[in-house]
Amino acid sequence: MPLTSIFEGISQQNNSQQYLYDFKPLSPDSIFPDLQRNEGHQPFELWQHLAKAVEEIPTSHRENINLWLDHFDTALQCYTSQITCPYDQSISFYDFTKVVAAFVVASMDKSADKNRPFLLIQGDFFGVQDFIFSGGSQSNKQAAKLLRGRSFQVSLFTELAALKVLNACDLPATSQMMNAAGKFLIIAPNTPEIHKKLDDVQKELNEWCIKNTYGLIGLGIAKMSAGKVDFEQKNYEKLIKLLFENLETQKLKRLDLTDTTQSVQEESYPNGVCEMNSFFPALPNSNRSIMTEDQVKIGELLAKKQRIIVCDVGTEINNSYRTQTLKLDMLEYKVIFTDSRKDTKDFGHPVKLHQIHRFWDFSLAENIQAKLWNGYARRYINAYVPFDEQEQIKTFDEIAQMDEGINALMTLKGDVDNLGMIFQKSIQPANIAKMAALSRQMNQFFSLWLPAYCAEHSKNMYTVFAGGDDFFLIGPWHSTQKVAFEMQQAFKRYVAENPEIHFSVGMVMSKVGLPVPRLGDLAEMALEKAKSIDSGKNAVTIFNRTVKWTDWQQLCDLEDEIHRLAKDYDLSTAYIYALIKLAKMAEEAKQGNMEANIWYSHFLYKTTRYVIDKLKKNGQDQALEHLANQLGQRGLKNLREDFSIPLFNYLYSVRRSENKQ
C-alpha cells in the first residue's frame, strides 16, 4: 500500500483526493507526492537497496554501536521513508520505527517513574539572527564566506548540543526524534539521574556560550515527563502544548544569568575588537577573533570538503590537505572537516578507541535526481552557494552582475505561515510519529530540495540558511524573484495542494555594499509586511508592495507584456515612470481620494500624446488600443499600485550599469 501525504489531511475536511509517494529511494525529487503514482516501482526493491546500503557502512564503524546506528538511521531514512508503516497509511515505516525504537530504549530503565516513565527533552537555539548578522568594521569584506560559516555553525552547534544530551544520558542516536531549524527532540527515561544530567548539560551549554560568545547565543533545554496515556490521541495535543509552553519559559530564562551562571564577565580586549564581529576580542597578531577565524574557514571548507568528524578533543587526527580542524572546540568536541570517502580513509583507529562520536556526510545533491546515501550518516546542514570557474565562492559583487540590466542584489527572507498552529492543532489524529514526520518533511523541502534546485536551475543564488520552516537567500535582483516563485509553486505541490499550508516572503533590492545585517533587517521588515493581518499571509512583499502569491503569475505575464509593448512601440523610460505615478494615483483613488480619480484621464492623455508624437500615423490607432487595454485596463485599473512591480522590473532590466556597457 503506497504512502499518503501527511500534509494532505492537515485541517482539511472531506478531501476526496489522495496524494501518494512512489516507491523510490529518498532524493530531492522523490519527496514530492502525486495523484498518479508510478506503478513501475515496488517496495521490495527498496528493501533490497537497504540491505546493500548497510553493507556500505565502513567496517570499522560497525564496532562502535552509536556510530553505526547513526549511519544506519540515514540508510533507513533513504530507503524506507517512502514505505508506509503497518498501522497508518500517512506514516512512513521510517518514522514509525524511529518512534518505536526511542520508546523501547526509554522503557528499559527500571528506575523510571512508574506513572510517568518517559521524558521529552526539547532543545532550542536562541539568538540565531544576532549571531548570523553581527557586524564589525570589516564584516562586509568577506561577507559571503562569513555568512556561510555562521549559518553552518548554528546548525552544527545544535547538532552537537543534541549529541551532548544523548551522550550524557547514555542514549543511542535513535532516541533523537527531530533536529531541524535550531531545535531537537529526544525521548529519554524519566529518572532522577537523567534530570540531574540534563541540568549539568544545561549548565555546560550556558558556560560555553557565555565564555565563547559572550551571551550572543544560547541553547535552552525544556523537559516534560509523560505517561503512556499522554501519548493517546485524546491527550497528545495537551502534552505538546505543555511542551511548547515549557520551551517558551526556558527562553525567558536564557543562559540562567540570574541564578547560577556568572552574569558579569571579566574580559579585556588588549588586541582590540574583532574586525568582523565587534562583540569578540581580536587574537594576538590578528584582527579577528578565534570564532570569526573559524567562521571564515568554515565558509571556505564547505566548498571543498564533504564530511565532518566529531571527536574527543585529544583525538590524534592531524591537519593535512585532506583534513582541517577548527581552532575552537565546540562543547568539548573537536570538529574536523575531511574529503569524500573515496579520497580519505575511514579513520578506523580512533573509531575503535571510541574517540569519534559522529561521522557526517554533509555533501549537497548535485541535482534533484541525485541519490543521498554515501555510506555515512547524513546531516542537512549545508546550503547551496555559487562558485566561479576556479571553484571559489562568488562574491556578492559578482552575484550582482549576473542579471541583465542594473547591477543589484535581491535579499529574500521567508517562512511557513502558522507553523506552530499546524504542529499543535492540525495533525489529526495526532501522535508523536506524525509530529516527527511533519518536522522531517518540512525541513527536507528547504534543506534538501532547495539546494538541489539551485544547483541545477539557479546557480547564482546564495543561500544564507534554509531549513526547518524558514529560508534566507541573496541573489541577482531578478533571478531571485523567479526562484521565489518556483519555490512557492514547488511547495504547493509538495504539501499536496493543501491551501492551508503556505509560506510568505519578503524581498528587498539593493546595491552591493550595504551591510549584510542591514540587508537582513530590511528583508525581515518586508517579510513582516507580507505576513501582516491585512494581507492574510500567503503573500510576497517587494518594492514595498504586498501581493498574494495567487496574483504573482499575472504580474509576471504583465512584465513580459511590458517588454513586448516597449519593443513594438519604442516606449520611453519617462513614459514608464509616468505609469508608476499613475499606479499610485489609481491606488489612492481606490482608497477614497476623490482628487486621484483623474488618473485614467491622465493615462489616456499621456498615452495619446506619446503615440501621436512618437509613432507613424498608420499604426497609431492599433498602438493606442493595445496600450489602453494592456497598460490601462489590465494593468492600472485591475492592479492599481501593484502594477508598479512589473514596471519597476522593466526599468531595472533596461538600465545599464557601467561595467555592463
Secondary structure per residue as TSV (DSSP state, phi and psi in degrees):
chain	resnum	aa	ss	phi	psi
A	1	M	-	360.0	126.6
A	2	P	B	-71.2	154.3
A	3	L	-	-77.5	134.2
A	4	T	B	-94.0	162.2
A	5	S	-	-77.5	128.1
A	6	I	T	-68.2	-24.9
A	7	F	T	-72.0	-28.7
A	8	E	T	-63.3	-35.0
A	9	G	T	-90.5	0.8
A	10	I	T	-72.7	116.1
A	11	S	T	55.9	27.1
A	12	Q	-	-110.5	145.4
A	13	Q	-	-120.6	136.7
A	14	N	S	54.2	43.7
A	15	N	-	-87.3	111.2
A	16	S	-	-84.0	-17.1
A	17	Q	-	-78.5	159.8
A	18	Q	-	-142.4	111.7
A	19	Y	-	-88.0	131.8
A	20	L	B	-123.7	155.4
A	21	Y	-	-101.9	143.8
A	22	D	-	-78.7	157.3
A	23	F	S	-81.7	79.2
A	24	K	-	-131.4	154.3
A	25	P	-	-61.8	154.1
A	26	L	-	-62.7	130.2
A	27	S	-	-154.5	167.0
A	28	P	T	-58.5	-23.3
A	29	D	T	-90.0	-38.5
A	30	S	T	-73.6	-10.8
A	31	I	T	-74.9	-5.3
A	32	F	S	-92.4	129.4
A	33	P	-	-82.5	167.0
A	34	D	B	-150.0	153.7
A	35	L	S	-71.1	-26.6
A	36	Q	S	-114.7	106.0
A	37	R	-	-82.5	144.8
A	38	N	-	-74.4	115.5
A	39	E	T	-79.2	-1.3
A	40	G	T	-76.8	-11.2
A	41	H	-	-113.7	146.9
A	42	Q	-	-127.2	153.6
A	43	P	H	-62.9	-30.4
A	44	F	H	-62.4	-26.6
A	45	E	H	-64.2	-37.5
A	46	L	H	-68.2	-36.9
A	47	W	H	-65.0	-35.3
A	48	Q	H	-66.2	-40.7
A	49	H	H	-62.3	-41.3
A	50	L	H	-63.1	-42.5
A	51	A	H	-59.8	-41.8
A	52	K	H	-69.2	-36.2
A	53	A	H	-63.4	-40.3
A	54	V	H	-61.9	-35.9
A	55	E	H	-68.1	-20.2
A	56	E	T	-84.0	-8.6
A	57	I	S	-65.4	132.5
A	58	P	-	-51.7	137.8
A	59	T	G	-57.3	-44.2
A	60	S	G	-64.7	-28.2
A	61	H	G	-74.5	-17.7
A	62	R	G	-71.0	-17.6
A	63	E	G	-84.7	-8.1
A	64	N	S	-111.7	101.7
A	65	I	H	-60.2	-39.9
A	66	N	H	-68.1	-38.8
A	67	L	H	-67.1	-44.4
A	68	W	H	-63.4	-41.8
A	69	L	H	-62.4	-38.0
A	70	D	H	-65.4	-42.1
A	71	H	H	-63.3	-45.9
A	72	F	H	-61.8	-36.4
A	73	D	H	-58.7	-42.6
A	74	T	H	-67.4	-42.0
A	75	A	H	-60.7	-43.5
A	76	L	H	-61.9	-41.2
A	77	Q	H	-64.9	-41.9
A	78	C	H	-64.5	-30.5
A	79	Y	H	-117.3	-4.4
A	80	T	H	-129.0	3.2
A	81	S	T	-78.1	-3.4
A	82	Q	T	-109.2	7.5
A	83	I	B	-110.1	136.4
A	84	T	B	-75.9	151.3
A	85	C	-	-81.7	166.3
A	86	P	S	-69.3	-15.8
A	87	Y	S	-113.2	-14.5
A	88	D	-	-152.9	121.3
A	89	Q	T	-70.4	-13.3
A	90	S	T	-97.9	0.6
A	91	I	S	-113.6	129.6
A	92	S	B	-75.3	159.1
A	93	F	H	-58.9	-38.2
A	94	Y	H	-61.9	-52.2
A	95	D	H	-64.5	-36.4
A	96	F	H	-65.2	-50.1
A	97	T	H	-67.3	-31.2
A	98	K	H	-63.7	-43.6
A	99	V	H	-66.7	-45.0
A	100	V	H	-59.4	-45.1
A	101	A	H	-61.2	-42.1
A	102	A	H	-64.1	-42.1
A	103	F	H	-70.9	-35.3
A	104	V	H	-62.6	-45.5
A	105	V	H	-61.9	-45.0
A	106	A	H	-65.2	-29.4
A	107	S	H	-78.3	-14.2
A	108	M	T	-78.1	-15.9
A	109	D	-	-83.1	111.2
A	110	K	T	-74.0	-12.6
A	111	S	T	-88.4	1.1
A	112	A	S	-68.8	153.2
A	113	D	-	-56.3	127.6
A	114	K	S	-67.2	-34.9
A	115	N	S	-82.4	-34.6
A	116	R	S	-132.8	77.8
A	117	P	-	-78.4	-10.5
A	118	F	E	-109.2	150.0
A	119	L	E	-129.0	118.6
A	120	L	E	-88.7	124.8
A	121	I	E	-115.2	116.2
A	122	Q	E	-118.4	130.4
A	123	G	E	-111.2	147.4
A	124	D	E	-143.4	128.4
A	125	F	E	-80.9	128.5
A	126	F	E	-107.5	145.4
A	127	G	-	85.9	25.0
A	128	V	H	-58.5	-49.4
A	129	Q	H	-63.2	-45.4
A	130	D	H	-62.1	-38.9
A	131	F	H	-68.5	-47.1
A	132	I	H	-70.4	-36.1
A	133	F	T	-107.5	18.0
A	134	S	-	-63.3	142.3
A	135	G	-	-118.7	166.5
A	136	G	-	-151.1	-176.9
A	137	S	T	-63.8	-26.4
A	138	Q	T	-123.9	26.3
A	139	S	T	-67.7	-17.5
A	140	N	T	-88.6	-5.0
A	141	K	T	-63.6	-47.0
A	142	Q	T	-127.3	52.5
A	143	A	H	-59.0	-40.2
A	144	A	H	-63.3	-49.6
A	145	K	H	-65.9	-39.6
A	146	L	H	-63.9	-46.6
A	147	L	H	-62.2	-43.3
A	148	R	H	-61.3	-43.6
A	149	G	H	-66.3	-42.3
A	150	R	H	-66.8	-42.3
A	151	S	H	-62.5	-43.8
A	152	F	H	-64.1	-38.2
A	153	Q	H	-61.5	-37.1
A	154	V	H	-60.8	-49.4
A	155	S	H	-63.6	-41.9
A	156	L	H	-65.0	-42.4
A	157	F	H	-60.8	-41.8
A	158	T	H	-66.0	-42.1
A	159	E	H	-61.1	-42.2
A	160	L	H	-70.5	-34.3
A	161	A	H	-64.2	-42.5
A	162	A	H	-63.2	-41.1
A	163	L	H	-61.7	-39.9
A	164	K	H	-63.3	-40.0
A	165	V	H	-64.5	-46.2
A	166	L	H	-59.8	-46.4
A	167	N	H	-65.8	-41.1
A	168	A	H	-64.6	-35.4
A	169	C	T	-94.5	6.1
A	170	D	T	55.1	45.9
A	171	L	-	-110.3	145.9
A	172	P	-	-77.6	170.4
A	173	A	G	-60.3	-28.9
A	174	T	G	-71.6	-9.4
A	175	S	G	-80.8	-9.8
A	176	Q	E	-90.1	111.5
A	177	M	E	-80.7	-39.5
A	178	M	E	-145.3	151.0
A	179	N	E	-158.7	101.8
A	180	A	E	-160.2	145.9
A	181	A	T	56.3	39.2
A	182	G	T	78.4	13.5
A	183	K	E	-131.2	148.6
A	184	F	E	-141.4	158.1
A	185	L	E	-134.9	127.7
A	186	I	E	-127.2	141.0
A	187	I	E	-106.1	126.3
A	188	A	E	-134.8	163.5
A	189	P	E	-71.3	143.8
A	190	N	-	-89.0	87.6
A	191	T	-	-125.8	155.9
A	192	P	H	-58.6	-34.8
A	193	E	H	-64.7	-42.3
A	194	I	H	-63.7	-42.8
A	195	H	H	-59.4	-43.1
A	196	K	H	-64.2	-42.5
A	197	K	H	-65.2	-38.7
A	198	L	H	-66.0	-38.9
A	199	D	H	-62.6	-39.6
A	200	D	H	-66.0	-41.7
A	201	V	H	-63.6	-43.4
A	202	Q	H	-59.3	-41.0
A	203	K	H	-63.9	-42.1
A	204	E	H	-63.4	-42.2
A	205	L	H	-61.0	-44.7
A	206	N	H	-60.5	-46.6
A	207	E	H	-64.9	-39.4
A	208	W	H	-65.1	-43.0
A	209	C	H	-65.8	-38.3
A	210	I	H	-68.1	-45.1
A	211	K	H	-68.7	-41.4
A	212	N	H	-101.8	-20.1
A	213	T	H	-126.5	3.4
A	214	Y	T	55.6	36.5
A	215	G	T	80.3	7.8
A	216	L	S	-65.9	-33.9
A	217	I	-	-127.5	168.6
A	218	G	E	-164.4	165.3
A	219	L	E	-139.6	118.4
A	220	G	E	-96.9	145.9
A	221	I	E	-116.4	120.6
A	222	A	E	-104.8	139.9
A	223	K	E	-121.1	143.3
A	224	M	E	-146.5	114.2
A	225	S	E	-77.1	152.4
A	226	A	E	-153.8	148.8
A	227	G	-	-103.8	174.0
A	228	K	G	-58.8	-37.6
A	229	V	G	-65.5	-25.6
A	230	D	G	-68.1	-21.4
A	231	F	G	-92.1	-0.5
A	232	E	S	-72.5	154.3
A	233	Q	H	-53.9	-42.1
A	234	K	H	-69.5	-19.4
A	235	N	H	-112.8	-13.3
A	236	Y	H	-64.7	-40.4
A	237	E	H	-59.5	-40.4
A	238	K	H	-65.4	-39.8
A	239	L	H	-60.4	-46.4
A	240	I	H	-66.9	-38.1
A	241	K	H	-61.0	-43.1
A	242	L	H	-65.5	-36.9
A	243	L	H	-65.3	-43.0
A	244	F	H	-63.8	-41.2
A	245	E	H	-64.5	-38.5
A	246	N	H	-63.1	-40.0
A	247	L	H	-66.8	-38.0
A	248	E	H	-63.1	-37.1
A	249	T	H	-63.2	-40.8
A	250	Q	H	-63.4	-34.1
A	251	K	H	-62.0	-37.1
A	252	L	H	-72.4	-17.4
A	253	K	T	-103.5	27.0
A	254	R	G	-49.1	125.1
A	255	L	G	66.0	1.3
A	256	D	G	57.3	38.9
A	257	L	T	-70.0	-18.4
A	258	T	T	-98.7	3.7
A	259	D	T	-120.4	-93.7
A	260	T	T	-99.3	-23.7
A	261	T	S	-81.0	136.3
A	262	Q	-	-65.3	119.4
A	263	S	-	-89.6	-19.9
A	264	V	S	-113.9	117.1
A	265	Q	-	-101.8	139.7
A	266	E	-	-88.6	112.0
A	267	E	-	-143.1	137.8
A	268	S	-	-119.9	158.5
A	269	Y	-	-124.4	66.1
A	270	P	T	-64.8	-23.8
A	271	N	T	-105.9	12.9
A	272	G	-	86.2	-175.1
A	273	V	B	-93.6	156.5
A	274	C	-	-61.7	136.0
A	275	E	S	-72.4	-14.5
A	276	M	S	-112.8	-8.7
A	277	N	-	-155.6	103.2
A	278	S	T	-69.3	-5.4
A	279	F	T	-72.6	-29.1
A	280	F	S	-104.2	148.4
A	281	P	B	-79.3	145.2
A	282	A	-	-75.5	152.6
A	283	L	-	-79.5	159.7
A	284	P	T	-58.5	139.0
A	285	N	T	59.4	29.4
A	286	S	-	-152.2	153.2
A	287	N	S	-96.9	7.7
A	288	R	S	-124.1	157.5
A	289	S	-	-83.7	167.3
A	290	I	H	-64.9	-35.1
A	291	M	H	-65.0	-45.0
A	292	T	H	-67.6	-39.1
A	293	E	H	-60.4	-39.0
A	294	D	H	-66.5	-39.1
A	295	Q	H	-63.7	-44.1
A	296	V	H	-65.9	-39.2
A	297	K	H	-64.2	-41.5
A	298	I	H	-60.8	-43.3
A	299	G	H	-57.2	-32.8
A	300	E	H	-79.3	-42.8
A	301	L	H	-69.7	-30.1
A	302	L	T	-62.7	-25.8
A	303	A	T	-83.1	-15.2
A	304	K	T	-115.6	-26.9
A	305	K	-	-108.6	167.8
A	306	Q	-	-130.4	-15.2
A	307	R	E	-133.8	160.5
A	308	I	E	-136.2	136.3
A	309	I	E	-109.0	131.0
A	310	V	E	-112.8	116.2
A	311	C	E	-141.6	175.0
A	312	D	E	-65.5	153.6
A	313	V	T	-59.5	-36.1
A	314	G	T	-85.6	5.2
A	315	T	-	-64.3	131.6
A	316	E	-	-90.5	82.6
A	317	I	-	-123.2	104.1
A	318	N	-	-80.2	151.6
A	319	N	-	-66.4	139.2
A	320	S	-	-150.6	-175.4
A	321	Y	S	-68.8	-14.0
A	322	R	S	-93.7	-29.2
A	323	T	E	-126.8	137.7
A	324	Q	E	-133.5	128.6
A	325	T	E	-104.7	137.0
A	326	L	-	-69.7	148.5
A	327	K	S	-71.1	-38.2
A	328	L	S	-94.8	122.1
A	329	D	-	-69.1	135.7
A	330	M	B	-107.5	113.1
A	331	L	T	54.7	39.1
A	332	E	T	70.4	22.3
A	333	Y	E	-116.6	143.8
A	334	K	E	-90.2	136.2
A	335	V	E	-115.5	124.5
A	336	I	E	-126.8	132.3
A	337	F	E	-96.2	140.5
A	338	T	E	-144.6	172.6
A	339	D	-	-82.4	-172.5
A	340	S	-	-66.4	166.6
A	341	R	T	-61.2	-36.1
A	342	K	T	-71.5	-17.0
A	343	D	T	-99.9	-20.3
A	344	T	S	-134.2	164.4
A	345	K	-	-78.6	178.9
A	346	D	-	-94.2	6.1
A	347	F	-	54.7	51.7
A	348	G	H	-62.0	-37.1
A	349	H	H	-63.5	-53.6
A	350	P	H	-65.2	-24.9
A	351	V	H	-66.0	-45.3
A	352	K	H	-64.0	-30.7
A	353	L	T	-80.9	1.5
A	354	H	T	59.2	32.4
A	355	Q	-	-88.2	-22.9
A	356	I	E	-95.5	121.9
A	357	H	E	-94.3	-35.4
A	358	R	E	-145.5	149.2
A	359	F	E	-138.4	102.6
A	360	W	E	-110.5	139.0
A	361	D	E	-94.2	119.2
A	362	F	-	-116.7	15.7
A	363	S	-	-63.7	150.5
A	364	L	-	-92.2	147.4
A	365	A	-	-67.0	134.5
A	366	E	S	-77.5	-21.3
A	367	N	S	-158.1	174.5
A	368	I	T	-73.6	-11.4
A	369	Q	T	-96.3	-4.3
A	370	A	-	-66.2	143.2
A	371	K	-	-76.5	158.6
A	372	L	-	-109.9	-25.4
A	373	W	-	-80.6	123.3
A	374	N	S	-126.0	18.3
A	375	G	S	93.4	-5.1
A	376	Y	S	-130.6	159.9
A	377	A	E	-58.5	138.4
A	378	R	E	-108.7	140.9
A	379	R	-	-126.5	131.4
A	380	Y	-	-89.1	65.6
A	381	I	-	-118.8	18.6
A	382	N	-	-118.8	157.8
A	383	A	-	-139.1	155.5
A	384	Y	-	-73.7	137.6
A	385	V	-	-137.5	152.8
A	386	P	-	-82.4	147.5
A	387	F	B	-122.6	152.6
A	388	D	-	-90.3	-172.9
A	389	E	T	-66.9	-23.3
A	390	Q	T	-90.2	11.7
A	391	E	S	61.1	33.5
A	392	Q	-	-103.1	147.7
A	393	I	B	-63.0	129.5
A	394	K	-	-65.2	141.8
A	395	T	-	-77.8	165.3
A	396	F	H	-64.7	-30.0
A	397	D	H	-61.5	-43.0
A	398	E	H	-68.4	-40.7
A	399	I	H	-61.9	-39.0
A	400	A	H	-65.4	-18.3
A	401	Q	T	-93.7	1.6
A	402	M	S	-78.4	-20.3
A	403	D	S	-101.4	157.0
A	404	E	S	-64.5	150.5
A	405	G	S	88.8	-139.1
A	406	I	S	-67.3	148.4
A	407	N	-	-82.1	112.8
A	408	A	-	-162.0	157.6
A	409	L	E	-104.7	155.3
A	410	M	E	-123.4	121.3
A	411	T	E	-98.6	130.4
A	412	L	E	-126.4	129.5
A	413	K	E	-127.9	141.7
A	414	G	E	-156.5	159.8
A	415	D	E	-156.6	163.6
A	416	V	E	-70.7	135.0
A	417	D	T	-76.8	136.1
A	418	N	T	58.6	35.3
A	419	L	H	-65.7	-40.4
A	420	G	H	-57.7	-41.1
A	421	M	H	-65.9	-37.4
A	422	I	I	-62.7	-44.0
A	423	F	I	-67.4	-40.8
A	424	Q	I	-83.5	-29.6
A	425	K	I	-129.5	-15.3
A	426	S	I	-97.7	-15.4
A	427	I	S	-86.9	107.9
A	428	Q	S	-126.4	131.6
A	429	P	S	-71.6	139.1
A	430	A	-	-81.4	141.2
A	431	N	-	-160.4	167.9
A	432	I	H	-70.4	-29.0
A	433	A	H	-65.2	-39.8
A	434	K	H	-68.4	-37.9
A	435	M	H	-64.4	-42.0
A	436	A	H	-63.9	-41.5
A	437	A	H	-64.6	-42.5
A	438	L	H	-63.0	-43.4
A	439	S	H	-63.0	-45.7
A	440	R	H	-63.1	-45.5
A	441	Q	H	-71.8	-35.6
A	442	M	H	-63.1	-42.8
A	443	N	H	-64.6	-38.1
A	444	Q	H	-65.5	-30.1
A	445	F	I	-61.5	-46.1
A	446	F	I	-84.1	-32.1
A	447	S	I	-96.4	-16.4
A	448	L	I	-112.6	-54.7
A	449	W	I	-70.5	-45.9
A	450	L	H	-59.9	-47.9
A	451	P	H	-60.9	-39.2
A	452	A	H	-66.1	-39.2
A	453	Y	H	-63.4	-45.7
A	454	C	H	-62.6	-41.5
A	455	A	H	-62.2	-31.1
A	456	E	H	-96.2	-34.5
A	457	H	H	-122.1	-17.2
A	458	S	-	-145.0	75.1
A	459	K	T	-73.2	-7.9
A	460	N	T	-101.3	8.7
A	461	M	-	-82.4	140.0
A	462	Y	E	-111.9	121.1
A	463	T	E	-96.5	111.7
A	464	V	E	-71.2	-52.0
A	465	F	E	-156.5	153.7
A	466	A	E	-159.0	117.8
A	467	G	E	168.4	163.9
A	468	G	T	68.8	-112.5
A	469	D	T	-127.4	9.6
A	470	D	E	-135.7	166.5
A	471	F	E	-155.4	152.1
A	472	F	E	-142.6	115.7
A	473	L	E	-124.1	149.8
A	474	I	E	-131.2	129.6
A	475	G	E	-156.7	-176.2
A	476	P	E	-58.4	147.8
A	477	W	T	-57.4	-38.5
A	478	H	T	-95.2	-38.1
A	479	S	H	-60.1	-35.3
A	480	T	H	-62.1	-36.7
A	481	Q	H	-63.3	-40.6
A	482	K	H	-65.8	-41.0
A	483	V	H	-63.6	-41.3
A	484	A	H	-58.9	-43.5
A	485	F	H	-70.6	-38.9
A	486	E	H	-63.1	-38.9
A	487	M	H	-61.3	-45.3
A	488	Q	H	-63.2	-42.3
A	489	Q	H	-66.8	-40.6
A	490	A	H	-68.0	-39.9
A	491	F	H	-64.8	-38.0
A	492	K	H	-59.3	-42.5
A	493	R	H	-71.1	-35.7
A	494	Y	H	-63.7	-36.8
A	495	V	T	-95.0	25.8
A	496	A	T	60.1	38.2
A	497	E	T	59.3	25.0
A	498	N	-	-72.9	114.8
A	499	P	T	-69.4	-10.7
A	500	E	T	-93.8	-1.5
A	501	I	-	-118.8	117.5
A	502	H	-	-159.8	171.5
A	503	F	E	-129.9	160.1
A	504	S	E	-115.3	157.7
A	505	V	E	-138.4	142.5
A	506	G	E	-120.3	130.9
A	507	M	E	-125.9	138.0
A	508	V	E	-132.4	128.0
A	509	M	E	-94.3	140.9
A	510	S	E	-155.0	157.9
A	511	K	-	-77.6	158.8
A	512	V	T	-66.4	142.8
A	513	G	T	113.3	-19.4
A	514	L	S	-66.7	132.2
A	515	P	-	-54.3	137.8
A	516	V	H	-58.7	-41.8
A	517	P	H	-56.6	-36.0
A	518	R	H	-68.3	-39.4
A	519	L	H	-58.8	-42.8
A	520	G	H	-62.8	-42.3
A	521	D	H	-63.3	-44.5
A	522	L	H	-64.9	-42.3
A	523	A	H	-65.7	-36.7
A	524	E	H	-64.9	-40.2
A	525	M	H	-63.1	-40.8
A	526	A	H	-64.9	-39.0
A	527	L	H	-65.3	-41.6
A	528	E	H	-60.7	-37.3
A	529	K	H	-66.6	-39.7
A	530	A	H	-64.3	-28.9
A	531	K	T	-98.6	12.0
A	532	S	S	-67.3	163.9
A	533	I	T	-61.1	-39.2
A	534	D	T	-62.7	-38.3
A	535	S	T	-81.5	-20.9
A	536	G	T	71.9	15.9
A	537	K	S	63.8	-166.1
A	538	N	S	53.2	45.4
A	539	A	E	-142.2	170.7
A	540	V	E	-132.3	136.3
A	541	T	E	-112.2	127.7
A	542	I	E	-151.9	143.3
A	543	F	T	52.7	34.6
A	544	N	T	66.2	17.5
A	545	R	E	-116.5	140.1
A	546	T	E	-113.3	124.5
A	547	V	E	-131.6	154.3
A	548	K	E	-71.8	149.5
A	549	W	G	-60.4	-29.9
A	550	T	G	-64.6	-19.7
A	551	D	G	-97.4	-6.5
A	552	W	H	-66.6	-40.5
A	553	Q	H	-61.4	-37.1
A	554	Q	H	-62.7	-39.2
A	555	L	H	-66.5	-39.7
A	556	C	H	-63.7	-42.1
A	557	D	H	-63.3	-40.1
A	558	L	H	-66.9	-35.2
A	559	E	H	-61.9	-43.4
A	560	D	H	-61.7	-38.5
A	561	E	H	-67.5	-37.6
A	562	I	H	-61.8	-43.0
A	563	H	H	-61.0	-42.3
A	564	R	H	-65.9	-45.2
A	565	L	H	-65.4	-39.5
A	566	A	H	-62.4	-38.2
A	567	K	H	-71.5	-43.3
A	568	D	H	-69.9	-35.5
A	569	Y	H	-119.8	12.7
A	570	D	T	53.6	49.2
A	571	L	-	-66.9	136.0
A	572	S	-	-86.8	159.5
A	573	T	H	-65.3	-31.6
A	574	A	H	-62.5	-39.3
A	575	Y	H	-66.3	-40.5
A	576	I	H	-65.1	-40.8
A	577	Y	H	-62.1	-37.7
A	578	A	H	-63.0	-37.3
A	579	L	H	-63.9	-36.2
A	580	I	H	-63.4	-41.8
A	581	K	H	-65.6	-39.5
A	582	L	H	-67.2	-32.7
A	583	A	H	-63.3	-38.9
A	584	K	H	-67.2	-40.5
A	585	M	H	-62.7	-40.9
A	586	A	H	-62.2	-37.4
A	587	E	H	-66.8	-41.6
A	588	E	H	-64.6	-36.7
A	589	A	H	-65.0	-39.5
A	590	K	H	-63.9	-32.0
A	591	Q	T	-83.0	0.1
A	592	G	T	108.9	4.3
A	593	N	-	-78.3	106.1
A	594	M	G	-64.2	-35.4
A	595	E	G	-65.5	-26.8
A	596	A	G	-79.1	-5.3
A	597	N	G	-66.8	-9.7
A	598	I	G	-82.1	5.5
A	599	W	H	-57.6	-39.2
A	600	Y	H	-71.9	-37.8
A	601	S	H	-66.0	-36.3
A	602	H	H	-62.8	-42.1
A	603	F	H	-61.3	-47.2
A	604	L	H	-63.0	-39.9
A	605	Y	H	-64.4	-50.3
A	606	K	H	-63.3	-40.1
A	607	T	H	-68.5	-42.4
A	608	T	H	-63.4	-47.2
A	609	R	H	-60.0	-41.3
A	610	Y	H	-64.4	-43.6
A	611	V	H	-64.5	-44.2
A	612	I	H	-66.1	-40.3
A	613	D	H	-77.8	-31.8
A	614	K	H	-106.3	-23.7
A	615	L	S	-111.9	156.9
A	616	K	-	-68.3	149.1
A	617	K	G	-62.3	-35.7
A	618	N	G	-71.7	-9.8
A	619	G	G	-115.3	5.0
A	620	Q	H	-68.7	-41.7
A	621	D	H	-63.6	-43.8
A	622	Q	H	-65.6	-42.1
A	623	A	H	-62.4	-44.6
A	624	L	H	-62.1	-39.0
A	625	E	H	-66.3	-44.4
A	626	H	H	-63.8	-46.9
A	627	L	H	-65.6	-39.6
A	628	A	I	-65.8	-40.6
A	629	N	I	-72.7	-49.5
A	630	Q	I	-78.7	-45.0
A	631	L	I	-89.1	-39.9
A	632	G	I	-78.1	-54.6
A	633	Q	I	-81.4	-58.7
A	634	R	I	-66.9	-35.3
A	635	G	I	-90.4	-74.0
A	636	L	I	-65.7	-48.8
A	637	K	I	-70.4	-38.9
A	638	N	H	-80.8	-41.3
A	639	L	H	-106.5	-14.7
A	640	R	G	55.7	-130.6
A	641	E	G	-71.5	-18.2
A	642	D	G	-62.8	-22.1
A	643	F	G	-64.7	-17.8
A	644	S	H	-67.0	-22.6
A	645	I	H	-62.6	-55.9
A	646	P	H	-66.3	-28.3
A	647	L	H	-65.9	-45.3
A	648	F	H	-61.5	-42.9
A	649	N	H	-60.3	-39.8
A	650	Y	H	-64.2	-46.7
A	651	L	H	-60.2	-44.0
A	652	Y	H	-68.4	-27.2
A	653	S	H	-75.5	-24.7
A	654	V	H	-101.3	-4.6
A	655	R	-	-82.4	125.1
A	656	R	-	-96.7	126.9
A	657	S	-	-78.4	159.3
A	658	E	G	-59.3	-42.6
A	659	N	G	-78.6	1.4
A	660	K	G	-106.7	-3.6
A	661	Q	-	-80.8	360.0
